[in-house]
Amino acid sequence: MKRKISLSLLFFAFALLLSVPVHAEEGILDGGLTSSNDQPQLASPAIDIQKAPEKAYGTSDWIIYTAGACDALYRRVLGNYRADNCVSIYPEVGETSTDVGFPIHIPTGANIQYVRIWYYDDTTATNPSIGLWTIGNDGTMTSLLSLTPSNFSGGNTMQQFGPISHTVDNYYNNYAVNAILNRSGSLTERIYKVMIYYTLQISPAPGVATFNDVGTGHWAFQYIEALYSTGMISGCGGGNYCPSSNVTRAEMAAFLAKLLGLQWEY
């Protein structure tokens, strides 16, 4: 007997996928590994410190992008730098400062909210000058968030910046954290890593409905349009989606495989 599954149950399955906690990366800090599950401790929104699974799905949980010393690119504006075996990045001996950039690769549509800088500073006269920037296709740079820390000269520390709300657009922009690090003799500034906290988002619904039977006022309009725009669904024919029809197990398998990008290994 062929079993049927309603579309409402299918959307419930999608909702469960979107509620799975996210994957957290590990980065090198001061010669050792530190988990990026060290979440921003904020009054609002509240964030739980938890051990995350390997997969990252969902629109309500943090995803963390980490850039370390060996991800930095020399911008050839100021002096040379040393990467120190990927532990930290700092001005080379004999330089007064260096200018480096950390390319940021976050999915289009994601919402950037917080940034953390793990750094070292024992200079008393200066502070690192750091910022999160967009670089347009024409080379125009626009500041999204100043990450220049407050006065500090006590060695290792971390500072957090935000909240902001920026939707990533990789079609028109590149993203980077740029930093000017200073040195005075044996005293120096260095960066261990940059951590960017973001959440995934569902695409905004279009102004005009694709399907005749799913109007702009339908509760699932935004979700159906988002799935349609990915090519995962095409409707039931005749310009309709048939939102109240049952879904076969075969159709559900096709939905989920496309959603998760499942494949076999050759």
Sequence and secondary structure as in RCSB ss.txt:
>XXXX:A:sequence
MKRKISLSLLFFAFALLLSVPVHAEEGILDGGLTSSNDQPQLASPAIDIQKAPEKAYGTSDWIIYTAGACDALYR
RVLGNYRADNCVSIYPEVGETSTDVGFPIHIPTGANIQYVRIWYYDDTTATNPSIGLWTIGNDGTMTSLLSLTPS
NFSGGNTMQQFGPISHTVDNYYNNYAVNAILNRSGSLTERIYKVMIYYTLQISPAPGVATFNDVGTGHWAFQYIE
ALYSTGMISGCGGGNYCPSSNVTRAEMAAFLAKLLGLQWEY
>XXXX:A:secstr
   EEEHHHHHHHHHHHHTS     EEEETTEEEETT     SSS        S    SSS EEEEEEGGG EE 
SSSB EE GGGT BEE TT SEEEEEEEE   TT EEEEEEEEEEE  SS   EEEEEEEETTS EEEEEE    
S  SEEEEEEE    EE  TTTEEEEEEEEEEEETTEEEEEEEEEEEEE       SS SSTTS TTSTTHHHHH
HHHHHTS   SBTTB  TTSEEEHHHHHHHHHHHHT     
